[in-house]
Amino acid sequence: VITRELLHQQKELVIAKQMMEPLQAKPEKRQKAIHDVMVTFDNASNTAKFSGKVHIGKDQRIVEFGEAAQFNKGDYHLSEGANTLREFVPIILKAVEGETGKLWFKQVVVEGFTDTDGSYLYNLDLSLKRAQSVVCALMDSSSQNSLSIEQQKRVQEIFLVGGFSFNSAKRPNISK
């Protein structure tokens, strides 16, 4: 004989299970969506236009511009690779604006890197300036392959500048 209380508990379990299913599926959907977008980036990077210039780390969710975003030692002015950046970023924006991208992509972090020479604070400053230089190149309206006004607005909305010093594990020498 099933009691009223047992029936009530069974109904609650069914409701709880129904509520949990979307939550449990969400991480899997997110992982698949991000993977699909990264595959799109990878396919684009393997075209003749970008081959050897843009590298995709699908597992790390990284778009690396290698030679296109090289800087001279101790400098933060972007080399001639700015054109490659301006040509690839529309691919990123298109993916971010797609149905999947709108659900799962919230920001793009542009990171600048340095070598181990110099102090922690020097390298942190240099890495931030390098990342800023990349974003400034995307916002440059004077080049032949400039981003559209709408693309520049999206860059402003979702691109963040970050710095990373290779010697960030070092502690700055603050003694006099």
LOBABA-23519 format. One record per residue (C-alpha): residue in one letter; z, x, y. Coordinates in steps of 0.5 Angstrom, whole numbers, padded with zeros to 4 digits, always signed. Each point is the difference from the previous one (the first is absolute). Example, Ala and Ser with C-alpha at 12.3 -4.5 7.8 and 13.67 -1.06 7.14 Angstrom:
BEGIN
A+0016+0025-0009/S-0002+0002+0007/
END
This chain:
BEGIN
V+0000+0000+0000/I-0002+0003+0007/T+0005-0001+0005/R-0002-0002+0007/E+0003+0007+0003/L-0005+0004-0005/L-0006-0004+0002/H+0002+0001+0007/Q+0001+0008-0002/Q-0007+0000-0003/K-0003-0003+0006/E+0003+0005+0004/L-0002+0006-0004/V-0007-0003+0000/I+0000+0000+0008/A+0003+0007+0000/K-0006+0002-0005/Q-0005-0003+0005/M+0003+0003+0006/M+0000+0007-0003/E-0007+0000-0003/P-0003+0002+0007/L+0005+0005+0002/Q-0001+0003-0007/A-0008+0000+0001/K+0001+0003+0007/P+0001+0007-0001/E-0006+0000-0005/K-0005-0004+0004/R+0002+0005+0006/Q-0001+0006-0005/K-0007-0002-0002/A-0002-0002+0007/I+0002+0007+0003/H-0004+0003-0006/D-0006-0004+0001/V+0000+0002+0008/M+0001+0007-0002/V-0006+0000-0005/T-0004-0003+0006/F+0002+0006+0004/D-0001+0005-0006/N-0007-0003-0001/A-0002+0001+0007/S+0003+0007+0000/N-0005+0002-0005/T-0006-0002+0004/A-0005+0005+0002/K+0003-0001+0007/F+0007+0001-0001/S+0000+0004-0007/G+0004+0007+0001/K+0003-0003+0007/V+0004-0006-0002/H+0005+0001-0006/I+0004-0006-0003/G+0006+0000-0004/K+0000-0007-0003/D+0007+0001-0003/Q+0003+0003+0006/R-0003-0005+0005/I-0003+0006+0004/V-0007+0000+0004/E+0000+0008+0001/F-0005+0002+0005/G+0000+0008-0002/E-0005+0004+0004/A-0001-0006+0005/A+0007+0000+0002/Q+0001+0008+0001/F+0003+0003+0005/N+0000+0007+0002/K+0007+0004-0001/G+0005-0002+0005/D-0005-0005+0003/Y+0000-0008+0001/H-0007-0001+0002/L-0004-0003-0005/S-0007+0003-0002/E-0006-0003-0001/G+0002-0004-0006/A+0002-0006+0005/N-0007-0003-0001/T+0002+0000-0008/L+0006-0004+0002/R-0003-0005+0004/E-0006-0001-0005/F+0006-0001-0006/V+0005-0004+0004/P-0004-0006+0000/I+0000+0000-0007/I+0007+0000+0000/L+0001-0006+0005/K-0005-0004-0004/A+0004+0001-0006/V+0007-0002+0004/E-0004-0006+0003/G-0002-0002-0006/E+0004-0006-0004/T+0004+0005-0004/G+0001+0005+0005/K+0003-0006+0005/L+0005-0001-0006/W+0002+0007-0001/F-0002+0005+0005/K+0005+0000+0006/Q-0001+0007+0003/V-0004+0006-0001/V+0004+0007+0002/V-0004+0006+0002/E+0004+0006-0001/G-0001+0007+0003/F+0002+0006-0004/T+0002+0007+0001/D+0001+0007-0003/T+0006+0003-0001/D+0000+0005+0006/G+0004-0002+0005/S+0006-0004+0001/Y+0002-0007-0002/L-0001-0003+0007/Y-0006+0004+0001/N-0003-0002-0006/L+0002-0008+0001/D-0003+0000+0007/L-0006+0003-0002/S-0001-0005-0006/L+0001-0006+0004/K-0005+0003+0005/R-0005+0001-0005/A+0001-0007-0003/Q+0000-0003+0007/S-0007+0004+0001/V-0003-0003-0006/V+0002-0007+0003/C-0003+0002+0007/A-0006+0002-0003/L-0001-0007-0003/M+0002-0003+0007/D-0006+0004+0003/S-0005-0005+0003/S-0005+0006+0003/S-0002+0002-0007/Q-0007-0002-0003/N+0004-0003-0006/S+0006-0003+0004/L+0004-0006-0004/S-0002-0007+0003/I+0005-0003+0005/E+0003-0004-0006/Q+0001+0006-0004/Q+0003+0004+0005/K+0005-0006+0001/R+0001-0001-0008/V+0002+0008+0000/Q+0005-0001+0006/E+0003-0006-0004/I+0001+0004-0007/F-0001+0007+0001/L+0006+0004+0001/V+0001+0007+0001/G+0005+0004-0004/G+0001+0008-0001/F+0002+0004-0005/S+0002+0007+0000/F+0000+0004-0006/N+0006+0004+0001/S+0004-0007+0001/A+0005+0002-0005/K+0002+0006+0005/R+0006-0001+0004/P-0002+0002+0007/N+0004+0006+0003/I+0005-0003+0005/S+0005+0006+0001/K-0001+0004+0006/
END
